[in-house]
Amino acid sequence: MALSVKDGHALATFRKAAVVTHKILKHSFVRLLEDAFDQAKSITHEEIATHVDECCEHPSKVNIKSPQGHYESCYFPIVQSGGKYDIRPSASTNGETLSDDVIIISLGVRYNFHCANMARTFFVDPVDVVT
């Protein structure tokens, strides 16, 4: 039954996966992004995705206390910028350098066979009015 009502245990498991996904995005990706722009450091989409993926596999890197192996990445994180965007689920991260315009990231974390997926768009120095 694909559309069945989830029990309390399944809902709690989904919530844990979602919380970890959010924390990895906030404490890993956003900080890495801020550091790259503050220090004018050149970093590739692939390097960012690899760092985020490592945090999915080892959540202790972002101060999440959990035994090793409880969380894993659902798929390799997708990082895109520079006007070349592919929003299909089959999209992949490329080795291009991060640009300071619009950045899209998608990541997913699996906990106890339940996945939480999160995609976010970041605007770097946006204009006040878009025409």
N, C-alpha and C positions, 0 to 999 in steps of 0.2 A: 504494500500500500504506500504509494508515493506521497499521498496527501493526508496521512494519518496525523492525529494529534499527538504531540510529543509528551512524554511523561516528565515528571519533575527532575529526574536524574539527567535525562537528555538535555533539558533546557539549561540546567546548571552547567553541564559540560560545554554546551554552545557558548554560554556566557563566559566561561573561563577562556575558551579559545578566542573570543572576541576581545576580552580585556587584554590578553597578552598581545594580540595583533595590534591593538591601539597603542599599548605601551611601547612596543618595538618601533612603531611608526614615529611616535612622539619623541622617545628618548634615544633612538638610534638614527633614523633617517633625518629627522628635522635638525638634530644637533650636527650631524655630518654635513648637511646642506649649509647650515649657518656658518660652520667653521670654514667650509670651502669658499664661501663668498666673502666672509670677513677677512680671511687671509689671502684672498685672490689666488687660491690654489686651484690648479687645473686637475680635475678628476673626471674619470670616464663613467658612463652609465654602468658599465660592467663592474667597476670597482665598488660603486655604491651598492649595486645589487648583491655583490658577494658579501659585503659587510653586513647588510641587512639579513641575508640568508644565514650567516653565521650566528647572528643574534636570535634568529628563529630556532636554530638548533641548540643554542646555549643561552637561554633567557637570563642566566645569571649575569651576563654582560651588561644587561640593562636593569640590574638589581631586582630581578624577579626570582624569588626563592622557590625553587622547584627541583625535585630530583632529576638527575640527568636522564634524558630519553623520554620524558613525558610529552614534550612538545617537539614538533618538527614542521618544516616548511611544506605547504601543500604543493607549491610550485616555485620555481626560481623567480624572485621578484622582478617585476617589469618596470624599468625606469626609462622615460623618454623625455626629450626636450629638443629645442631647436627647430620647431615647426614640423617635424616628422613624427606624426602620431599614428599609431595603429591601435584601436581600441577593441579589436577582436580578442576573444579569449585565447586564441592561439598566438598572440603577439609575443615577441621576445625582446630582451634587452640587447642593445648593440654596444659596440666599443667606442662610440663617439663621445667627445668631450661634453660635459654638462654645460649648457648655455643658460644665461641669466634672463630668460623670458618666461615661458610657461613650462612647468615641469609636472609630469604625470607619473605617479607611482601606483603600482598595484602589488599587493602581497597577501598571502594567506597563511594561516597557522592551523595546524591540526593538533587537536588534543583528544586523546581517547577515541579516535576514529571519527571525530566531528570537526569539520573545517569552518573557519571564519575567514572571509575574504573582505579586504578593504582596499578601495581605490581612492586616491585623493589627487586634486589638481592644485598646484601652488603657482601663484602669480608673483613674479619677482619684480619689484618696483613698478606696480601697475599704474596706468594713467587714470585720472579722475573720471573721465568720460570716454566711453568707447563708442565709436560711430559705426 
